[in-house]
Amino acid sequence: MSSIAISSILVVLSIVAIIYLTAKLKANVFGALFAVSLALALLGTSLPLPKVIDALKTGFGNTLGSISFVIIFGAAIAVCMQKSGGALSIATHILNLAGRHNARPAMAWTGFIPGLTIFCDTGYIILSGIARSISASSKVPMPLIASILGTSLYAVHCLVPTHPGALAAATALNANLGMLVLAGVLFAIPGLLAAYFWANWMCKGKDYAPAVADESELQSTADLPSFGFSLLPVVLPLLLISISTLLTTLGYKDGLATAFHFLGNPVIALLAGMLCGMWLLACNGGKKGDFSAVLEDAIVKAGPTLIITGAGGMFGAIIKETGVGAALGDALGSASVGLLVPFIIALLLKTAQGSSTVAALTSAAIIAPSLATFGLDSETGRIFAVLAIGAGSIVASHANDSYFWVVTKFSQIEMEESLRVFTTSTIVMGLVSFACIWAASVFML
């Protein structure tokens, strides 16, 4: 048996080991990734023994160097939006504007806009009281409201690189973050629409009950910041990134455009969003000490994500050393499967072990050496590869995914209802998002 065949078997076994350790034995994700990466480096690569630890450290450190600021500043924006009431202000304004009779589409936008910068689980916890109130007052079944809000937050979480999975995949594949932010938002919309209509269809004719109003769950909206100010921490980073991307597309790189490119760097753009969030907090009764508390909370929230993402980068670096990724490309390149490979790899990993972040970064590590073989070794190709991975990491949120339980428990619905409506909606959303990504790639690659 050839060395590459042995390495391929070891890579497959290492992926199975990570899934088994995290999904079945509930082992710490970092511990599982480190142990498996070390074992794979020793058994599946030709690295000299003294170089093994260096390879682990390099993979871990390079990944953190690429994503740490973005994740920390993004987490700080989320904390500011929560503490200032900005997220609630956005949700309340959208719902009041749409009216109770349009509660369903209003809930979709309520999750989609704050979800651009707020992690899906945090966003759902913040907005769950409003979701239950809307369900009770509009008599819309709670499983339907929960699915609409849950998928609207989840779509951008998996596709837009203000979130760790898409960001880690973009880093591994060296994709243009500015273009990817805009493309991720664009392709999240058809997926969300598909999930919206699917959830409505799944609840049609069912006797699912609306939520029971509980005023203790709701915060007072009298002192919330204005809608315009609340949008600023979310919209400003996207605006700065969009301007920089547009100037690049038009070929402007020098002179005044240099300043816009600096401001449009995702690190600076999210820093600006964080400063706006702190200003929002200050204008809404925040005190001087609150600003230090925001950064402390952000670091606490971002810490586990950073460690796991860094460990995923470490695992990816070791996979690259095995040469299996390049061999995979050579074996499948002639099949013209293109974007289907990263999508299926991410889908299988997500469904098996539950974490969209782990699925995305592991898929990126596997596919990175094969980009040229699949015709994706270009700026546009790398963006589409990351989007395909993001779509795969949507499918499917079920009982091994912590977000599934956030949606289920904070909505106070039964597990069977959540599986039937929310989980199937994530499957449809991932498949439709990928179909749109693949269709667009036919004209752009």
N, C-alpha and C positions, 0 to 999 in steps of 0.2 A: 504494500500500500504506500502511495506517495506521501511525502511530508505535508503537502497542501491538503490532501484528503484527511489525514489525521488531524491537522489543525482545524479543518472545517467541522469535523465531528466534535472536537473539543469546544469550538465556539457555540455550536448548537447545544451541547450539554451545559455550557456555562449559562446560556440564556434560560434553559429549562431550570437550572439550579437557582437562578435569581427569582424566577416565577415561583418555584416551590418554596424557597425560603421566605419570601415576602408574603405570598398569598396563602400558603398552607400553614407554615410554621409561625407566621406573624413576626418574623425576625425584623430587626431594625434595617431599614433600607440601606443606609450607609454601610453598616456592618456587612450586609450581604454583598453589596457591590465591591467593597474592598476585598473581602475574602475571595470572591470569585475572580476578581481581576488579578489578584496575586497568584492564585492557582493557575489561571490561564497564562499568565506571563511566564511562570516556571515550566509549564508543561507544553504550551502551544506555540512558543516563540523561540527564536534562536538567540535571544538576548543573553549576553554574558551575565553571570550571577550578580556581579557588582552593579550592573546597569539596570537591574530589574526595578529597584526602588527608585532610581532616577527617572525611569519611564513613568512610574506611577505618579511621582511628584510633579513631573512636567505636565502630564495630562490633566491632573487636578488643578494645578496652578494656572495653566493657560486658559482653562475654562472659566475659572473664577475671575481672572483678569479681564475677560471679555464681557462678562455679564453682571458682575457684582454691583456696580454703581446703578445700573438700570433697575435691577431688582429692588435695591434698597430705596431708591428715590420713588419707584412705583409703589412700594409698600407704604412709604411716608405719605404719599398722596391719598392712599386708601384710609390711613389713620386720620388724616385731616378731614376727609370727607365724612367719616363716621363721627368724629368728635364735634365737628362744627354743625352737623345736621345737613351738610350739603347734599349728601346722597338722598336723604329724606325730602329735601326741598325739591330736587329734580323729580323724584317720583311723585310727590304730591302735586306739583305743577302740571305734569303730564296727565295725571289722572283727572285733575280738575278741568283741564283744557278739553280732554276727550269726552268727559262725562261718564257717568256710571253705566250708561247703555253701551258704551264702547270699552268696557273694562278689559276685554280680552286683548285687542290690539294695543291698548294703553299699557298693559302689563308687559308686553313684549318690548316696547320702547323703554319702559321703566327699567328693565334689566339691561338692555343693550347699551344705552348711553353711559351709565356709571360703570358698566362692565368693561369698558375700554381701558380703564386703569385699575379697577378694583378686582381682586381675585374673586372667582366665582363663589367660593364658599363664604367668604367674608360678605360679599354683596348679598347673598341670599339670606344670611343671618340678619343683616341690617334691614332688609326689605320684607322679611317674612311677616311682620306684624301688619304692614300695609296690605300684603297679599291676602291675609286672612280677613281683614276688614272689608276689602273689595269683594271677596267671595261671599261674605255674609250679607253685605248690603245689596249686591247685584244678583244674588241667588245663583251664581255660576258655581258649578261643582269645584270643590277645592282641589281634587286631583288634576283638573284641567288648568286652573290658575297656577298651581305649583309647577306643572310641566312647562307652561308658557314662560313663567319667570325663570325657571331653572335652565331651560334651553337657551333663552336669550342671553343669560350671563355666561353660559357654557360655550356658546359658539365663538365669541370673541376671545374667551380664555384659551381656547385651543388653537386659534388661527392667527392671533395678533401678537407680535413679539414684544408687547409690553408685559407679557406673561411668561413664566419660566420655561414651559415646554417648547413653544415656538421660538423663544429667544435662544435656548440651548441648541435647537436644531439649526437655526440660522447661523449661530456661531460655528458649529461643527462643519457646516457646508459653505461658510464664508459668503453668505448671501447679503445683499444690500438691505440693511434694516429699514431705511426710509421707504423704499419701494415696497418692502414686505409689509410694513404697517398699513399702507394704503390698500394693497392687494388683499391682505387678511380681512380688513373691514369690508371690502367689496364682496368677497366670496362668502363671508359669514352671513350676509343678508339672504341669499337664496336658500341656504341651509336652514336658517331660522324660519323662513316662510314655510318651507316644507314641513318642518317640525310643528309649526303652529297649526297648519291644516290637518296634519296627521293626528295631533292630540285632540282636536275638535272632533274628528271622525271617530276616534277610539272611545270618546265619551258619549257619543250620540246614542240615545236609546238606553243608556245605563242609568241606574238609580243612585249614582254617586251624589253624596250630600254636599251642600255648601258648608263652609266653616261656620262655627258658632261665634258670634261677636264676643270679644273679650277686651273690654276697654283698657284693662291693665297692661295689655301687650303694646298699646300704642303710645307714642310719645306726642306731647303737645306740639302742634305745628305753628303756634302763635309767634314764636320767637325764631323761627327758622330763617336763615339768610335768603336773599332774593335768588330767583331762578338764574338770572344772568351771572351773578357773582359765583353761584354754585357750579355753573358750567365751566368757568374759567380754568380751574385746575385740570379739567378733562380735555377741553377743547384746545387750549393754548399749545400743549406739546404736539398734538396732531397737526395744528396749523403750522407750527415752525418746521416740523418734519416735512409737511406737504410743500411748503415754499422751497425748501432746500432741494427736494426731489424734483420739483418742476423746473428749477433753474438748471439742475444737472441734465435733465431731459432736453432742455432747450440749448444746452451747450455753454452756459455761462458758468465759468469756474474762477475767474479772476476779478479784481477790483472789489466793488461793493458786494458782489456775489459771495466773496470769501467770508464776509461777516455773517451772511445768511446761512452759509454751509456750516459755520461754527455753531450758530444758534440752533440749526436743524439737526445737529448730531443728537442721537437719541439720549445720550447722557445729559447734555446741556438742556435739551427740550424738557426732559422729565425733571431736571433740577428746577427749571423755571416753573413747571407745574407744581412742584413741591412748595416753592416759595409763595405761589399764589394760594395754595392750600393753607399755608401758615397764616397768610394775610386774612384769608376767609375765617380761619379760626380766631384770629385776634379781633376781627370785627364782630364776632358773634360771642363775645364774652370770655375769650381766652385770656389767660394770664401769662406773664413772662415765663414762668416755669413750665407751662404747657408745651412750649416749643422744644425744650430738651426732652420732655416726656414723649413727644411725637417721634423724635429720632430713636429714642430708646425702644418704644413700641415697634417701630418699623424694623429695627435691627433684630428684635426678638422674633417678629413675624417672618422676616426674610431669612434668618439664620438657618432653619432647617432646609428651606428651599435651596439656599446657596450650597450647603454641604452636600445635599443629595445631587444637585446639578453638577457640582464639581466632581463628585464620585462617578457620575455618569460619564463625564468627560474623560476621567481616568480609565474607565472601562473601554470607552471608545478608542483611546490611544493604544491600548493593549490589543484590541481587535485589529487595528490598523497594522500593528507589528506582525500579526500572524499572516498577513497577505490574503486572508480569506475574502475580504471585500473586493479586491481586484479580480480574484478568481470567480467570484459570483457574477461580476460584470461580464467577464469573458464567456461564462457559461450561458448567461441569459440575454446578452446583448443582441444576438441574432434573432431572438424571438420578438423583437420590437415591442416589448412590454412596457418600456419607458417608465412612466409615472406609476404604473400599477404596482411595481415592486415595492417602492417605499410606502405606498398606501397600505398594501396588504401586510407588510411587516409590522407597521405601526398598529394596524387594526388587531392583529393577532396578539401582539404584546399588551395592548390596552385591555382587550377583553380578558386575557388570561390573568394579568396581575393587578389591574385596577387603576394604576397611576398614569394619567395622561403625560405627565412630565417625564417619567421613566421611559414610557413607550416612545416618546418623541426623540429624546436624546439617544436612546439605544438604537433606534431605527436610523438616525442620522449617522451614527458611528459606523453602522454596518454598510450603509449605502455610499458614504463619502468617497471611498477609493474607486467606485464604479461609475461616477458621474459621466466621465468622458464616454464610456462604453454605451451608456443609455442616451447619449446625445444631450445631456443636461449640464455639461461643463461650460456654461456661459452665464452671464449675469442673469438673464431671464430664466435660463434653465434651472439655476440654483434656487431662484425664488419659487418656481413651480414645484421643485422637489420638496422644499420646506412646506409649502401649502398642502401637497399630497400627504406628507407625514402628519401635518396638523389635522387634516380631515380624517385620517386613519385613527388618530388618537382620540377622536370624538366617540368612536364606536367601540364598545357600548358601555354606558355607565350603569352598572348593576351592583349586586350585593358586595363585591370586593372593592368597590370604589367609595372612599370616604365622602365624596360629594353626594353620592346617591343617598347616603344616610342623613346628610345635612338637609337635603330636600325633603326626604321622607319624614324625619322627626320634627323639624321646625314647621312643617305643614300639618302635622298631626294627622297624617293619612296612613292607611294600612300598607304594608310592604307589597301585597299583591296588587293593590291599585297603582302603586308607584312603578312596579315592574311593568305592568300592562300599558301605562300611559307614558310615564317619563322615560323609562329605559327604551321602549320601542321608538320613541320620538328621537332619542339620541342616535339610534341606528339609522333612521331615515335621514336625519340631519347630516350625518357623516357621509352617507352614500350620495345624497344630492349635492352636497358641497364638493365632493370629489368629482362627480359627473360634470359639474360646471367648470371646475379647474381643468379637467381633462379636455373638455370641449374648447375652452379658451386656448389651451396649449397647442391645439391643432393649427390655430391661426397665428400664434405668436412665437412658436419655436421653429 
